Amino acid sequence: MKKILMVVATTLLFACNSGDKKKDANTQSVVQEKVDDTTQVKVANTSKYIPVETWVDDFKNFRTAVLTKDRAKLKTYFKFPVVATENFSLWYLIQLSDAEWEKRKLKYGSKADSFYEEDFDRYLNVIFDPDFVKTLTKIKTGKLLTEQHSESPVFTKGDYTYQMLADFYVEEQNALYLNMSFGNTSVDENGENVSEGEHNNIYIFEVIDNKRIIFKGFTVAG
């Protein structure tokens, strides 16, 4: 009789343990599903970029990419190689020496003036330098959309001033101009402002289908 009771007790204990293990496994599965769901939500919520409905949304994403130095995202705003012309060339920003130009000519031949993806990787911080980044953050996108113009405050650094003027031109096939305007804080012997060195670095973007902005060219004025 004792043997029978011991067998029954052992059977019940095994069944309970087996049930507990299944219950624990089910609980763990539910918990893991919740963790996975939470992780997915977090990933979705931490995306840096907003959905694009208008070109201003794309401009906002461009600004985020510039601020975070997101090379992969920034490259989506360019079509490489960027072909240089007499009045449009990113090389205005990058002062290569004669020796460096000779190396480019050996590598690229007649297309040495073109701006390639590897050039973008190398000179990103020159194209979008601290002055550009600082003023870009001050452009009011709401005003840019409604008034087609917005501008940053004028900043002073050492012996020069700088400001960004953002303009959307419908008459120029929906072009967006980001105009970096540089001034001079120096004065002459009469206390008059010196105009030497005043110039504008202008980044031009094409607006496509009222949704996307694509870099079109760079020029200098003044």
Disulfide bonds with the S-S distance in Angstrom:
none
